Amino acid sequence: MFKNIQKQLLLKYPLLWNTRFIPMVCIGFLSNLLYFFVGYADGAITFKQRYYSNLDFTFFSFCFLISLIILIVWLVTYFKNNSFKSFYPKSRNALFFEWVQILGIVFLLCLFYFPFEYGRQLHKRNYMDEETARKRCETISKADFFIDGGFDEAEIDTVKSVFRDTVINGTPVYTNTVYKDYVTIFGKKYSPTALINRNTNSFSFSTHEQDSLRVLAVRKVLAENKSEEVKKIMQDYLAIIKEHGLETNLTWDKWFEITYNYPEFSQYELIARNSPTDKDANQYPSYYDEGDEYATMVAVADTTAKDYSKYFIERNTLVHNYEEVANAFTKSVFKEETVLALFYVAFGLSLLIISFRVTSGKSWLIAVVGLGILNIIFGIMSASTNESLVYCILMILSIIAFFIYFASISMRKSGKKHSMIVLNLILWLFGSLIPLCYFTYMELYTASIRHLENYYYDIHYQFLNDNITTMLSINLMTVFITMFFLTRHIRNWKGLAEE
């Protein structure tokens, strides 16, 4: 059946047959489907131990190798029949459609990161719906108050603190921040190490403002002695622990008894965040294991080691896994920067292939060597002048010169001469013309305002910084449109005599 399809393509659609587009699309689709299922399997979370994957480097190395082998095999079959070299009749847009097919094939072969990551992300989402995940993350976050959450900073004593180096009465006084021995919460003073001064844990479901509001909500519950709400947080938290089969030797009533000490909240026990039998505690250290960052910042700093009680909850394992679930819902695999990088790789490879197609192996290799020498010369000139812009400006002028030379050869119709080498350079470099101009202008503008103290607040400077990805996206569209007209011109140029 496959041979029959190829035969029909040869008779009716020779361009599709020549590029092996149909079989390559099938191979690309099936390989990416396989990558998706591998990613889905790798996204399995047991919840009884911390999720960790060792597959990334090995898998992506394997995918790269497989894609490279497929690409080489395809190129061998693709270059067997070159209509330009064999003088087959070509329509005006045939070369453009050929390049589009090459671009599609290369794109599928470079796509492996996305199906793998999406499959892994999808598996993590399937454990619960987003609303349930949000509510559980909020419960887990609030419960940190009563386990071992970090302290908020004590108030700064502005009278005793020195905010910049200075000299007083001939004696140098250096920067020093002094904290008060209390914090004020809802109009009442508490010890900086009081339970009410603790913080909640943060998940990617929440913004910084939402996290701050959650902290205030828990502190209000404590300040107003709403003990039933505290008990509800503990009960919900332990229900999650029990559902996932995590270890704890606490009950909610005992937990409440050893931590809730209204109204001062100064007497409480610290709950260990790992089970004594937790093998992952030291194997996969996480951000949450770093401990209390504010212990040295409060005025009454406790420099001794923490004295945990005999009670424990496998909090770190729970937090780590729910952070994975939260990220699966909130962080898209298809980030603009990553997608742009994929397109640039696909465009670059496709232009390398089509340039070899329309010229010759000899001219292609000469162009590679010539481009290398050109970069070395421009690099030396840039280094000698100590100006990075020199390289960009010289490269812009070179690309423009290549276009002018190629256009003059085509218009004179007196022979190709060295235009075959120049055409390779044009196909490889014209896509960098807009980014080079953009960054050159950006650097020149920055240099003109750098003498200002807060130049980075300049509106135009911020606009240029904020729209780099937009410029790169526009550049890709420009390359695509330019190729439509350039391939037509290459078709006519191919008819010129060699000399």
matplotlib code that plots the C-alpha trace (Angstrom):
import matplotlib.pyplot as plt

x = [0.0, 2.8, 4.6, 1.3, 0.8, 4.4, 3.7, 0.5, 2.4, 5.2, 2.6, 0.3, 2.3, 6.0, 7.0, 5.4, 7.0, 10.5, 10.5, 9.0, 6.7, 3.8, 6.0, 8.1, 5.0, 3.7, 7.1, 7.1, 3.6, 4.1, 7.4, 5.9, 2.9, 5.4, 7.2, 3.8, 3.1, 6.7, 6.1, 2.7, 4.3, 7.1, 4.5, 3.2, 3.2, 2.8, 2.3, 4.0, 7.4, 8.6, 8.2, 11.6, 12.5, 15.9, 14.7, 15.1, 18.8, 18.8, 15.4, 16.2, 19.6, 18.0, 15.3, 18.0, 20.0, 16.9, 15.8, 19.4, 19.4, 16.0, 17.1, 20.2, 18.4, 15.7, 18.3, 20.0, 16.8, 15.7, 19.0, 18.9, 16.6, 17.2, 14.9, 17.2, 20.2, 18.1, 16.4, 12.9, 10.2, 9.4, 6.4, 7.0, 6.1, 7.4, 10.6, 8.7, 6.3, 9.4, 10.9, 7.6, 7.6, 11.2, 10.3, 7.3, 9.5, 12.3, 9.7, 8.2, 11.6, 12.5, 9.2, 10.0, 10.3, 6.7, 4.7, 7.0, 6.5, 2.8, 2.2, 4.1, 2.0, -1.3, -0.7, -0.1, -3.3, -5.3, -5.0, -7.6, -9.5, -8.1, -10.6, -9.7, -6.0, -6.4, -8.4, -5.9, -2.9, -4.6, -5.1, -1.5, -0.3, -2.3, -1.2, 2.4, 1.7, 1.3, 4.2, 7.3, 6.6, 9.1, 8.8, 8.0, 10.5, 10.4, 9.9, 13.0, 14.1, 14.6, 16.3, 19.1, 19.5, 22.1, 20.9, 24.0, 27.7, 28.5, 30.9, 29.7, 32.0, 35.0, 34.1, 33.0, 29.6, 28.6, 25.3, 23.4, 19.8, 18.5, 15.2, 12.8, 12.0, 8.4, 6.0, 2.7, -0.2, -3.7, -2.7, -1.2, 2.5, 3.8, 7.3, 9.0, 9.1, 5.4, 3.3, 1.1, 4.2, 4.7, 4.1, 2.3, 3.8, 3.4, 2.1, 2.0, -1.8, -1.5, 0.1, 2.2, -0.8, -3.0, -0.3, -0.1, -3.9, -3.9, -1.3, -3.4, -6.5, -4.8, -3.3, -6.8, -8.2, -5.5, -5.8, -9.6, -9.3, -11.4, -10.1, -12.7, -11.3, -7.8, -9.1, -10.8, -7.5, -5.8, -8.5, -8.5, -4.7, -4.5, -7.3, -5.0, -2.1, -4.2, -5.6, -2.0, -0.8, 1.8, 3.1, 2.3, 2.0, -0.3, -4.0, -5.7, -6.6, -3.1, -1.7, -4.0, -3.0, 0.7, 0.7, -2.3, -1.5, -3.8, -3.4, 0.5, 1.2, 4.7, 4.5, 4.3, 6.1, 7.8, 6.6, 9.2, 8.5, 9.8, 9.1, 12.0, 11.8, 11.7, 14.5, 13.9, 14.6, 18.3, 18.3, 16.2, 16.6, 14.1, 13.5, 11.2, 14.0, 16.1, 14.4, 13.7, 15.3, 14.2, 15.7, 18.7, 16.7, 14.5, 15.7, 15.6, 17.3, 17.6, 21.0, 20.7, 19.6, 15.9, 14.4, 11.7, 9.1, 8.6, 5.7, 6.2, 4.2, 5.5, 5.0, 7.9, 6.8, 3.3, 4.3, 6.8, 4.2, 1.4, 3.8, 4.2, 0.4, 0.0, 2.7, 1.0, -2.1, -0.5, 2.7, 2.2, 4.6, 4.1, 6.0, 6.6, 10.4, 10.5, 8.2, 10.2, 13.4, 11.8, 10.8, 14.2, 15.9, 13.4, 13.8, 17.6, 17.8, 15.3, 17.3, 20.5, 18.9, 17.2, 20.5, 22.3, 19.4, 19.5, 23.3, 26.0, 28.0, 31.2, 29.7, 27.9, 31.2, 33.0, 30.2, 30.6, 34.4, 33.8, 31.3, 33.7, 36.5, 34.1, 33.1, 36.7, 37.7, 34.6, 35.3, 38.9, 37.8, 35.2, 37.6, 40.3, 37.9, 36.4, 32.9, 30.4, 28.4, 31.2, 30.4, 26.7, 27.2, 29.7, 27.4, 24.5, 26.5, 27.7, 24.2, 23.1, 26.2, 25.4, 21.9, 23.1, 25.7, 23.2, 20.6, 23.2, 24.2, 20.6, 19.8, 22.9, 22.2, 25.9, 26.6, 26.4, 30.1, 30.4, 26.7, 26.2, 28.4, 26.7, 23.2, 24.1, 25.2, 22.0, 19.8, 21.7, 22.0, 19.0, 16.9, 19.3, 19.0, 16.0, 17.4, 20.8, 19.3, 17.0, 19.8, 22.1, 19.5, 18.7, 22.4, 22.9, 19.8, 20.9, 24.3, 22.7, 20.7, 23.1, 24.4, 21.0, 20.8, 17.6, 17.8, 16.2, 12.9, 12.9, 9.7, 11.3, 14.1, 11.5, 9.5, 12.6, 13.3, 9.7, 9.2, 12.2, 10.1, 7.6, 10.4, 11.6, 8.1, 7.7, 11.1, 9.9, 6.9, 9.1, 11.4, 8.5, 7.1, 10.5, 11.1, 8.0, 9.6, 13.2, 12.5, 10.8, 13.9, 16.2, 14.2, 14.9, 18.6, 19.0, 18.5, 21.6, 24.8, 27.5, 30.0]
y = [0.0, 2.4, 1.8, 2.4, 5.7, 6.8, 5.8, 7.8, 10.8, 10.4, 10.5, 13.2, 15.2, 14.8, 17.5, 15.6, 12.4, 14.0, 15.4, 12.2, 14.5, 12.0, 9.3, 11.8, 13.4, 10.0, 9.2, 12.6, 12.2, 8.6, 9.5, 12.5, 10.4, 7.9, 10.8, 11.9, 8.5, 8.3, 11.7, 10.6, 7.6, 9.7, 12.1, 9.5, 10.7, 8.2, 10.9, 8.6, 9.8, 12.9, 13.1, 13.2, 12.3, 11.2, 10.8, 14.3, 14.3, 10.7, 11.0, 14.2, 13.0, 9.9, 11.9, 14.2, 11.2, 9.5, 12.7, 13.2, 9.7, 10.1, 13.5, 12.0, 9.0, 11.4, 13.7, 10.8, 9.9, 13.5, 14.6, 11.6, 13.5, 17.2, 18.8, 21.9, 19.7, 17.5, 20.4, 19.2, 21.8, 23.9, 26.2, 29.7, 28.7, 25.1, 26.0, 27.9, 24.9, 22.6, 24.8, 24.8, 21.0, 20.8, 23.2, 21.0, 17.9, 19.5, 21.1, 17.6, 16.1, 19.0, 18.9, 16.1, 18.4, 19.5, 16.2, 14.7, 17.6, 17.9, 14.2, 14.5, 17.6, 16.0, 13.0, 15.3, 17.1, 13.9, 13.1, 15.8, 18.7, 22.2, 23.4, 20.5, 21.1, 24.8, 24.1, 21.5, 23.8, 26.5, 24.1, 22.9, 26.5, 27.6, 24.6, 25.7, 28.2, 25.2, 23.1, 25.1, 28.0, 30.9, 34.0, 37.4, 40.2, 42.1, 45.9, 48.0, 50.4, 53.5, 55.4, 52.9, 51.7, 53.2, 53.0, 54.1, 54.4, 57.7, 59.5, 60.8, 63.0, 61.8, 58.1, 56.0, 54.4, 51.6, 50.3, 48.4, 47.4, 47.0, 45.2, 45.8, 43.1, 42.9, 42.9, 44.7, 42.6, 44.0, 46.6, 44.2, 43.5, 40.0, 38.4, 38.2, 34.4, 34.1, 31.6, 34.4, 35.9, 32.9, 32.7, 30.3, 28.2, 29.5, 27.6, 28.7, 28.9, 32.1, 35.5, 37.3, 39.5, 36.4, 34.8, 38.0, 38.0, 34.4, 35.1, 38.0, 35.8, 33.2, 35.8, 37.3, 33.9, 33.6, 37.1, 36.7, 33.3, 31.5, 28.1, 26.1, 27.4, 26.4, 22.9, 22.7, 23.5, 20.8, 18.2, 19.0, 18.8, 15.4, 14.1, 14.9, 13.2, 10.1, 9.9, 9.8, 7.3, 9.6, 9.1, 11.2, 10.4, 13.4, 13.7, 17.0, 17.4, 16.7, 19.0, 21.8, 21.2, 21.6, 24.6, 26.8, 29.1, 32.1, 35.0, 35.3, 32.3, 32.1, 28.5, 25.9, 22.8, 22.6, 19.7, 17.8, 18.0, 14.5, 11.1, 9.4, 6.7, 9.2, 8.0, 11.0, 13.6, 14.0, 12.4, 15.1, 18.3, 21.0, 24.7, 23.9, 22.1, 25.2, 26.1, 29.4, 32.2, 34.9, 33.3, 35.6, 38.6, 39.0, 41.1, 38.2, 35.8, 32.2, 31.1, 27.6, 24.5, 24.0, 21.7, 19.7, 17.8, 14.0, 14.6, 14.6, 15.0, 14.2, 17.8, 18.2, 15.2, 16.5, 20.1, 18.9, 16.8, 19.3, 21.9, 19.6, 19.3, 23.1, 23.8, 21.4, 23.5, 26.9, 26.7, 26.1, 23.9, 26.1, 29.2, 31.9, 31.8, 28.0, 27.9, 30.7, 28.8, 25.7, 27.7, 29.4, 26.0, 24.6, 27.7, 27.6, 23.9, 24.2, 27.1, 25.1, 22.2, 24.3, 26.2, 22.9, 22.0, 25.0, 25.4, 22.7, 20.9, 22.7, 26.2, 25.2, 24.2, 27.3, 29.4, 27.7, 28.4, 31.9, 32.6, 31.3, 33.5, 36.5, 36.0, 35.7, 39.0, 40.8, 39.4, 40.6, 44.1, 44.3, 43.2, 45.6, 48.6, 47.3, 47.9, 45.1, 47.2, 46.9, 43.3, 43.9, 46.9, 45.0, 42.0, 44.2, 45.9, 42.5, 41.1, 44.2, 43.8, 40.2, 41.1, 43.9, 41.6, 38.8, 41.2, 42.7, 39.3, 38.3, 41.5, 41.4, 37.8, 37.4, 34.3, 33.1, 33.8, 33.7, 34.2, 30.6, 31.1, 34.4, 32.9, 30.4, 33.3, 35.2, 32.2, 31.6, 35.3, 37.3, 36.1, 37.8, 41.2, 42.5, 41.2, 42.8, 46.1, 46.0, 45.2, 47.8, 50.5, 49.4, 49.5, 53.0, 54.3, 52.9, 54.5, 57.9, 57.8, 55.8, 59.0, 59.4, 57.9, 55.9, 55.4, 52.0, 53.7, 55.5, 54.6, 53.9, 51.8, 49.7, 49.4, 48.0, 45.6, 44.4, 43.7, 41.6, 38.4, 40.4, 41.5, 37.9, 36.7, 39.4, 38.4, 34.8, 36.0, 38.3, 35.4, 33.3, 36.1, 37.0, 33.3, 33.4, 36.1, 35.0, 31.5, 32.9, 34.9, 31.9, 29.9, 32.6, 32.8, 29.1, 29.5, 31.7, 30.3, 29.1, 31.7]
z = [0.0, 0.9, -2.4, -4.3, -2.4, -3.4, -7.0, -7.2, -5.6, -8.3, -11.1, -9.7, -7.1, -7.9, -5.4, -2.5, -3.8, -4.1, -0.6, 0.9, 2.7, 3.4, 5.0, 6.9, 8.4, 9.4, 11.0, 12.8, 14.0, 15.3, 17.0, 18.8, 19.9, 21.4, 23.1, 24.6, 26.1, 27.5, 29.1, 30.4, 32.1, 33.5, 35.1, 37.6, 41.2, 44.0, 46.7, 49.2, 48.1, 46.4, 42.7, 40.9, 37.4, 36.2, 32.6, 31.2, 30.1, 28.9, 27.1, 25.3, 24.3, 22.9, 21.1, 19.6, 18.4, 16.9, 15.1, 13.8, 12.3, 10.8, 9.3, 7.8, 6.2, 4.9, 3.4, 1.6, -0.1, -0.7, -2.4, -4.8, -7.2, -7.6, -10.1, -10.4, -11.4, -13.7, -15.4, -14.5, -15.3, -12.2, -11.5, -10.2, -6.6, -6.6, -4.7, -2.1, -1.5, -1.4, 1.3, 3.3, 3.2, 4.4, 7.2, 8.2, 8.3, 10.3, 12.7, 13.4, 14.0, 16.5, 18.3, 20.8, 23.9, 23.8, 23.5, 26.2, 28.6, 27.8, 28.5, 31.8, 32.7, 31.7, 34.0, 37.0, 36.2, 36.1, 39.8, 40.7, 39.2, 39.4, 42.0, 44.4, 43.9, 44.7, 47.9, 49.1, 48.4, 50.4, 53.3, 53.1, 53.0, 56.0, 58.1, 57.8, 60.7, 63.0, 61.7, 61.2, 58.9, 58.5, 60.6, 59.2, 59.9, 63.1, 62.9, 62.1, 64.8, 62.7, 65.5, 66.2, 62.6, 60.2, 56.6, 54.8, 55.6, 57.2, 59.6, 63.0, 65.1, 63.0, 63.6, 60.6, 61.1, 58.8, 57.6, 60.4, 60.6, 64.2, 64.8, 67.6, 70.1, 69.1, 66.1, 66.0, 64.5, 64.5, 67.0, 69.6, 70.3, 70.0, 70.3, 66.8, 67.4, 68.3, 66.3, 65.0, 63.3, 61.1, 57.3, 55.1, 52.3, 48.7, 45.7, 42.1, 42.2, 44.2, 43.5, 46.0, 47.0, 47.5, 49.7, 51.8, 52.2, 53.3, 55.9, 57.2, 57.3, 59.4, 61.7, 62.1, 63.1, 65.7, 67.0, 67.4, 69.0, 66.4, 67.5, 65.6, 62.3, 63.4, 64.2, 60.8, 59.1, 61.0, 60.3, 56.6, 56.5, 58.3, 55.9, 53.0, 54.8, 55.4, 51.8, 50.4, 53.0, 54.4, 58.0, 61.1, 64.8, 65.3, 65.8, 65.2, 68.9, 70.0, 67.3, 68.5, 72.1, 71.6, 69.2, 70.1, 73.0, 72.9, 73.4, 73.4, 71.1, 72.6, 73.8, 71.1, 69.8, 66.5, 64.4, 62.4, 58.7, 57.8, 59.0, 60.8, 58.2, 55.2, 52.9, 50.5, 53.2, 52.4, 48.9, 47.2, 49.3, 48.3, 48.8, 51.7, 53.6, 53.9, 57.2, 58.8, 56.8, 59.3, 62.4, 62.1, 61.1, 64.2, 67.1, 69.5, 67.2, 68.3, 67.1, 68.7, 66.7, 66.5, 69.1, 67.5, 69.4, 69.2, 66.7, 63.0, 59.7, 56.3, 55.3, 52.9, 50.8, 50.6, 49.7, 47.1, 45.3, 45.5, 44.1, 41.1, 40.7, 41.0, 38.4, 36.1, 36.2, 36.2, 34.1, 30.4, 28.5, 25.4, 26.6, 24.1, 24.4, 24.1, 21.1, 19.4, 20.0, 18.3, 15.3, 14.9, 15.0, 12.4, 10.2, 10.4, 9.5, 6.7, 5.1, 5.4, 3.6, 0.8, 0.2, -0.4, -2.7, -5.0, -5.1, -4.9, -2.3, -3.3, -3.1, 0.2, 1.8, 0.5, 2.0, 5.4, 5.4, 4.1, 6.9, 9.5, 8.2, 8.1, 11.7, 12.8, 11.1, 12.4, 15.9, 15.8, 14.6, 17.3, 20.1, 18.9, 19.0, 22.3, 20.8, 20.5, 18.0, 15.4, 14.8, 14.4, 12.0, 9.9, 9.7, 8.6, 5.9, 4.7, 4.4, 2.4, 0.2, -0.5, -1.6, -3.9, -5.5, -6.0, -7.5, -9.9, -11.1, -11.7, -13.6, -15.8, -16.7, -17.7, -15.7, -12.1, -11.3, -7.5, -6.9, -5.9, -2.8, -2.1, -2.4, 0.4, 2.6, 1.9, 2.8, 6.0, 7.1, 5.9, 8.9, 11.3, 9.6, 11.6, 15.0, 14.3, 13.4, 16.4, 18.9, 17.2, 17.6, 21.2, 22.2, 20.5, 22.3, 25.6, 25.2, 24.6, 27.9, 30.1, 31.7, 33.4, 36.9, 36.3, 32.6, 32.8, 33.7, 30.3, 28.5, 25.1, 26.7, 28.5, 25.3, 23.5, 26.3, 26.6, 22.9, 22.1, 21.7, 19.6, 17.3, 17.0, 16.1, 13.5, 12.1, 11.6, 9.7, 7.6, 6.8, 5.7, 3.4, 2.1, 1.1, -1.1, -3.3, -2.9, -4.1, -7.2, -7.9, -7.2, -9.8, -12.5, -11.3, -11.8, -15.5, -15.9, -17.4, -15.0, -16.3]

ax = plt.figure().add_subplot(projection="3d")
ax.plot(x, y, z, "-o")
ax.set_aspect("equal")
plt.show()
